[in-house]
Amino acid sequence: MNSLIRSFRKLMSPCQTESGISAVEVGATMLVFLTALFAVAEMGWFFVHQNTLTSAVREGIRIGTVGATSVDGNGNALSRENSIKQAIQQSASTVMDIDPSDILIFPVDADWTDPDDPAVMAAASAGGAGAFMRVRVNFTHQFFTQLIGGLFGPGDSVVMSSEGTYRNENFILGGGGS
């Protein structure tokens, strides 16, 4: 019986040191911790982009509502459509680069829906006085890792969109400036 007890003690002696168990616990805990850390960082970056995009659209709408126009880098006057696009790009420039082709400016129908004709949406027009207009901006957000990006679909990017509808004030075209 004593030999059986001694054999059992020899068998259990490696389990008495917990250094191996601690390493496994640290490894498992670090995996969970790093996953949570990356998830928080990814979602934070995603929401920074979404809030910046929304703020930029609002800034473009402010320019469009009053019929103001801007100038380019050479001092040449821009059209109202390009002034709105420039305001959106400048407002978001500290965080993201928005391609001008991803900025749509188009009139809305009487029932506040988008026009059915793609040509109307493709033709950039800021509308005349009193017109109801919509500005829509699309941006492709790239995730740092596919860990979080995989939750939104295949790949490591997702297209986010922000839009706003406004009514032009009764301005005189060509008279507004900023």
C-alpha positions as CSV (number, residue, x, y, z in Angstrom):
1,M,0.0,0.0,0.0
2,N,2.9,2.4,0.8
3,S,4.4,1.8,-2.6
4,L,1.1,2.6,-4.2
5,I,0.9,5.9,-2.3
6,R,4.6,6.7,-3.2
7,S,3.9,6.0,-6.8
8,F,0.8,8.2,-6.8
9,R,2.8,11.0,-5.1
10,K,5.6,10.7,-7.8
11,L,2.9,10.9,-10.5
12,M,1.3,14.0,-8.9
13,S,4.6,15.8,-8.1
14,P,4.8,17.7,-11.5
15,C,1.3,19.1,-10.8
16,Q,2.4,20.6,-7.5
17,T,4.3,23.4,-9.3
18,E,1.9,25.8,-10.9
19,S,4.3,27.5,-13.3
20,G,3.0,25.6,-16.3
21,I,-0.6,26.2,-15.3
22,S,0.1,29.9,-14.9
23,A,1.6,30.1,-18.3
24,V,-1.5,28.5,-19.8
25,E,-3.8,30.9,-17.8
26,V,-1.8,33.9,-18.9
27,G,-1.9,32.8,-22.6
28,A,-5.7,32.3,-22.5
29,T,-6.3,35.5,-20.7
30,M,-4.1,37.5,-23.0
31,L,-5.9,36.1,-26.0
32,V,-9.2,37.3,-24.6
33,F,-7.7,40.7,-23.5
34,L,-6.1,41.4,-26.9
35,T,-9.2,40.4,-28.8
36,A,-11.2,42.8,-26.6
37,L,-8.5,45.5,-27.1
38,F,-8.5,45.3,-30.9
39,A,-12.3,45.2,-30.9
40,V,-12.5,48.4,-28.9
41,A,-9.9,50.1,-31.1
42,E,-11.6,49.0,-34.3
43,M,-15.1,50.1,-33.2
44,G,-13.7,53.4,-32.0
45,W,-12.0,54.1,-35.3
46,F,-15.3,53.1,-37.1
47,F,-17.3,55.5,-35.0
48,V,-14.8,58.3,-35.5
49,H,-15.2,57.9,-39.3
50,Q,-19.0,57.7,-39.0
51,N,-19.2,60.9,-36.9
52,T,-16.7,62.7,-39.1
53,L,-18.7,61.8,-42.2
54,T,-22.0,63.0,-40.7
55,S,-20.4,66.2,-39.6
56,A,-18.9,66.8,-43.0
57,V,-22.3,66.2,-44.7
58,R,-23.8,68.8,-42.4
59,E,-21.1,71.3,-43.2
60,G,-21.8,70.8,-46.9
61,I,-25.5,71.3,-46.3
62,R,-24.8,74.6,-44.6
63,I,-23.0,75.8,-47.7
64,G,-25.7,74.5,-50.0
65,T,-28.6,75.9,-48.1
66,V,-27.6,79.6,-48.4
67,G,-26.3,79.3,-52.0
68,A,-22.8,80.2,-51.1
69,T,-19.8,79.6,-53.4
70,S,-16.2,79.1,-52.6
71,V,-12.9,79.5,-54.5
72,D,-10.3,76.9,-55.4
73,G,-6.6,77.1,-54.5
74,N,-6.0,79.4,-57.5
75,G,-8.7,81.9,-56.5
76,N,-11.2,80.8,-59.2
77,A,-14.8,80.7,-58.2
78,L,-16.3,77.3,-57.9
79,S,-19.8,76.2,-58.8
80,R,-22.3,75.6,-55.9
81,E,-22.0,71.9,-56.4
82,N,-18.2,72.0,-56.2
83,S,-18.4,74.4,-53.3
84,I,-20.5,71.8,-51.4
85,K,-18.1,69.0,-52.3
86,Q,-15.1,71.2,-51.2
87,A,-16.7,72.0,-47.9
88,I,-17.4,68.3,-47.2
89,Q,-13.8,67.3,-48.2
90,Q,-12.2,70.0,-46.1
91,S,-14.4,69.3,-43.1
92,A,-13.4,65.6,-43.1
93,S,-9.8,66.0,-44.3
94,T,-8.2,65.6,-40.8
95,V,-9.6,62.1,-40.5
96,M,-10.4,60.7,-44.0
97,D,-10.0,61.4,-47.7
98,I,-13.3,61.5,-49.4
99,D,-13.3,61.0,-53.2
100,P,-15.4,63.7,-54.9
101,S,-17.1,61.0,-57.0
102,D,-18.5,59.6,-53.7
103,I,-20.4,62.8,-53.0
104,L,-23.9,62.9,-54.6
105,I,-26.0,66.1,-54.7
106,F,-29.5,65.6,-56.1
107,P,-33.1,66.9,-55.8
108,V,-35.6,64.8,-53.8
109,D,-39.1,63.9,-55.0
110,A,-42.2,65.4,-53.6
111,D,-42.6,62.4,-51.3
112,W,-39.0,62.8,-50.0
113,T,-37.7,59.7,-51.8
114,D,-34.7,59.6,-54.1
115,P,-35.4,60.0,-57.8
116,D,-35.9,56.8,-59.8
117,D,-33.9,58.1,-62.7
118,P,-30.1,57.4,-62.2
119,A,-29.3,60.2,-64.6
120,V,-30.9,62.7,-62.2
121,M,-28.8,61.4,-59.3
122,A,-25.6,61.4,-61.4
123,A,-26.0,65.0,-62.6
124,A,-24.6,67.1,-59.8
125,S,-27.0,70.0,-59.2
126,A,-27.4,72.0,-56.0
127,G,-30.8,73.2,-57.2
128,G,-32.4,76.6,-57.4
129,A,-34.0,78.7,-54.7
130,G,-36.6,76.9,-52.6
131,A,-35.6,73.4,-54.0
132,F,-35.4,70.4,-51.7
133,M,-32.0,68.7,-52.1
134,R,-30.2,65.8,-50.7
135,V,-26.5,65.3,-50.1
136,R,-25.2,61.7,-49.8
137,V,-21.6,60.7,-49.1
138,N,-20.3,57.2,-49.2
139,F,-17.0,56.2,-47.7
140,T,-15.2,52.8,-47.6
141,H,-14.0,52.2,-44.1
142,Q,-11.0,49.9,-43.9
143,F,-10.6,47.8,-40.7
144,F,-7.2,47.3,-39.2
145,T,-7.8,43.5,-38.8
146,Q,-10.3,41.1,-40.3
147,L,-11.3,40.2,-36.7
148,I,-14.0,42.9,-36.5
149,G,-14.4,43.4,-40.3
150,G,-15.6,39.8,-40.5
151,L,-18.6,40.7,-38.4
152,F,-19.8,43.1,-41.1
153,G,-19.4,40.7,-44.0
154,P,-16.6,39.3,-46.1
155,G,-13.4,41.3,-46.4
156,D,-11.9,43.9,-44.2
157,S,-13.9,46.9,-45.3
158,V,-17.5,48.3,-45.1
159,V,-19.1,51.1,-47.0
160,M,-20.6,53.7,-44.7
161,S,-23.0,56.4,-45.8
162,S,-24.3,59.6,-44.4
163,E,-26.9,61.9,-46.0
164,G,-28.9,65.0,-45.3
165,T,-31.8,66.7,-46.9
166,Y,-32.2,70.5,-47.0
167,R,-34.2,73.2,-48.6
168,N,-32.5,76.0,-50.4
169,E,-33.2,79.4,-49.1
170,N,-34.6,82.0,-51.5
171,F,-31.2,83.3,-52.6
172,I,-30.2,84.9,-55.9
173,L,-27.9,82.5,-57.9
174,G,-24.5,84.0,-58.3
175,G,-25.0,86.5,-55.5
176,G,-23.9,84.3,-52.6
177,G,-20.3,84.2,-51.5
178,S,-18.2,83.3,-48.5
